Amino acid sequence: MKNRLLKTILLATVPMVAIYADSNLTKSPFANDPMFQHFQKLKEDMNKMFEEFNNNAFRGIAIDPNFEKSFSFKPDTDLKDKGESYELKMNLAGMDDKSIKIDVQGNYLSVTAKSEEKKEQKDGDKIIHQERHVGMVQRGMTLPKDADVEHYKSEYKNGVLTITIPKKK
């Protein structure tokens, strides 16, 4: 029981001591106290570790200010009600049209597509900058209940997949 109480007190006071040490280290009469110097050294080491991680972990990765879109592998998609049908347009620029797979289960439509790296590089060529996505993209969505998913038509042209889904009568 005493050990548990002692551990609880220590766990409760250590953060307060660390905060106190951090905010008062240079102006405190305890500035020369080895315990506070230990916390200052610990803080400096932690800051250095996180700085090194941030500098090295993302080396060579350009982070787009539009973070969500730059790391998203979901292609931009529009779904419009055209009266007699629904029209879904999906940006799939650079995707191989033979790799596009459309799957419908119930009212859930799923599209996957792949692009493969082209071996266009010749001996001595060096890539200076590369942004084009190579790999797989996937997007799925629940369609309105009156969509006749059994009779959809699709067309892939100029990097845009268009799926036309008639409405049930």
SEZATOR-715640 format. One record per residue: x, y, z of N, C-alpha, C, O in turn. Coordinates in steps of 0.05 Angstrom, whole numbers, plus 5000, padded with zeros to 4 digits. Layout:
// SEZATOR-715640
XYZXYZXYZXYZ
...
***
This chain:
// SEZATOR-715640
501649765000500050005000501750255000501250444985
503850255017505650485018507150524991507450744982
507950294979509350314953507550434932508350594916
505050354932503150464912502650754916502650914897
502350844941502051124947504551284940504251504928
506851174945509351314938509651344908510351554898
508951124893509051144864507151354853507851504835
504751354864502751554855503651834860503452004843
504851884883505852154890508152224871508252454861
509952044866512152104848511152154820512052344807
509251994810508252034783506752304781506752424760
505452384802504052644802505952884804505353094792
508152844818509953074822512053114801513053334797
512852894787515052914767514353114745515953284738
511853104733511253304713511353594723512253774709
510453634748510553904759513353994763514054224758
515153814772517953884776519153954749520754144747
518453794728519553844702518654114691520254264680
516154174695515154434686516454664701517254864690
516654624727517954824744520954864735521955084733
522254644730525054654722525354794695527154954691
523554734677523654854651523255154651524655304638
521255244667520455524666522255694685522355934681
523455574704524855724724527855664726529255764744
528855504708531655414711533655634711535455634728
533355834694535356044693535056254714536956384721
532556294724532156504743531656404772531156564790
531856154775531256024801533756004818535955974808
533356024845535655964862536555674861538655604870
534855504848535455224845537055164819537454934812
537855374805539155334779541655164781542255024762
542955164803545254994807544654724819546454554823
542154674825541354414836541554194815540454224793
542953984821543453764801540853644791540753564768
538653634807536153514798534953684775534053574755
535053954778533954124757535754124733534754154710
538354104737540154084714539653834699539853824674
538953624713538353364700535853404682535853304659
533853544691531453584675532053764651530853714629
533753954654534454134632535953974611535454004587
537753804619539253624601537353434586537653394562
535453324601533453144589531853294568531253184547
530953534575529453704555531053754530530053734508
533553834533535353884510535753634493535653654469
536153404506536453154491533953084476534052994453
531553124488529053054475528653244451527853164429
529153504455528853694433530753624410529953634386
533253544416535153464395534153214381534353194356
533053024396532152774383529852834364529852724342
527852994373525653054355526553224331525453184309
528353404335529453564312530853384292530453414268
532453194301533753004283531752834269532052774245
529752744283527652574270526252734248525952634226
525452984254524053144234525853204210524953214187
528453244215530253304193530853064176531153094151
531052824188531852594173529452414163529652294142
527352404178525152224171523852304145522952124130
523652554138522252644114524152744093523352894075
526752674095528652764075527852674047527252434044
527852844029527152774001524152773995523452713973
522552834015519652834010518753124010519053264030
517553213988516453483987513653463996511953323985
512953614017510253614028508753834016509354074020
506553764002504853953990503254114011502453994031
502954374008501354524028498554414030497254434051
497554294009494854174009495253884018494953694003
496053844044496953594055495053364049495853144041
492453404054490553184051490553074023490552834019
490553244003490453143975493153033967493252843951
495353143977497953053968498652773977500152633964
497452684000497952424010495552234006495652004016
493652323992491252163988491551993963492452093942
490751743965490851573941487951533932487351333918
486251713939483451703929483251913907483652153912
482551823883482252023862479952213866477852133877
480252453857478052653859475652553843475952453820
473252573855470852453843468552653846468252783866
466852663825464352813825462052623819462352453802
459852663833457452503827455152703823454552863840
453952693799451852883792449252733786449252513775
447052853794444352753787443652893761443353133759
443352733740442752833713439852803705439152823682
438152753725435252723719434552433716433452303735
435152313693434552033687436751843696436351603697
439051963703441351793711443151943730442852183735
445151803740447351923756449851903739450351713725
451452113741454052123727456252153747456352343762
458051953747460351963765462852013747463351863728
464352223754466852273740469152263760468952373782
471252113752473552063769476152123754476552023732
477852283766480452343754482352113758483052043780
483151983736484951763736487251803717488051623703
488252053715490352113696492751933700493651883722
493851833678496251663679495651373685497551213685
493151303690492551023696492150863670491150963650
493050613670492650433648489750363646488650243665
488450413623485550363621484850063625482650003633
486749883619486249603622486349523652485349303659
487449683669487649623697485249723713485049653737
483549883701481249993716479149773721478249643703
478549733746476549533755474249673769474649833787
471849623760469449733772467949503785467349303772
467349523810466049313825463549433839463749643852
461349293837458849393850457849163867457448943858
457349233893456149043911453949193926454449373941
451449103920449149253931449249533918449249553893
449149743934449250013924452050143928452350383927
454049973933456750073938458450023913458749803904
459450243902461050233877463950273885464650463900
465750103875468550123881470150123855469549973837
472050303853473750323829476650303838477550443857
478250133825481150113830482550143803481450053783
484850253803486450283779489350293786490150363809
491050213767493950193772495450353750494550363727
497650463758499550573739502250443746502950413769
503750383725506350263729508550443720508150603701
510750433733513050593726514050503699514550273694
514450693682515450643655518450643656519650813669
519650453643522650433642523650593619524950493600
523150863620523951043598526851143602527951263584
527851103626530451213632532751063617532850813617
534451213605536751093591539151113609539151263629
541250973601543750983617544651273618544851413598
545351353642546351633646544151833652544852053661
541651763647539451943654539151963684539551763698
538552203694538152233722535452383726534852583713
533852273744531252413750531952643768533152613789
531152883759531553123774529253183793529653263816
526853133783524453183799522252993790521852963766
520852863809518752683801516352713820516652693844
513952753808511552783824509352593815507552543831
509552483791507352323782507052073799509051943805
504652003806504051773823504351513807503351493785
505751323819505951063808504950873829505850873852
503050703822501950513841498950483837497950503814
497550423858494650363856493150593870493950693891
490850653859488950833871486350683874485650503859
484750763894482250633899480250833910480951013925
477750803902475650983911473050833912472450683894
471550863933468950733935466950923947467651113962
464450883940462251053951459650913949459150743932
457850983968455150873968453551053949453551293951
452150923930450551063911447651103922446850953940
446151293911443351323919441751063915442450903898
439751033931438150783931436750733904436250503897
436150943889434750903864436650863840435850853817
439250833845441250783824440950493814440950303830
440750453788440550183776443350093770444350103748
444749993791447549923789448049683770450349643762
446049533763446349303745446849393716447949243700
446049643709446149723681447949973677447250143661
450149993691451850233687453450203662453949983652
454350433652456250443629458650613637458350803652
460950533627463350693634464950763609464850623589
466350983611468151073590470551203603470351363622
472951143592475451263602476651423579477451303558
476751683583477751853561479252093573478252223592
481652143563483252373571483752373601483752583614
484152133613484852123641482452143660482852153684
480052143649477652163666475851923661475151863638
475151783682473251563681470451673685469951813705
468651623666465851713669464151463671464251283654
462651443693460751223696457951333697457351503713
456251233679453551323677451751103689451950873680
450151163709448450973722445551053720444851263731
443950903705441150983703439750963730440650823748
437451103732435751083756433750863751432850813729
432950733773430950523772428250653765427750883773
426650513750424050623742421850513759419550583755
***
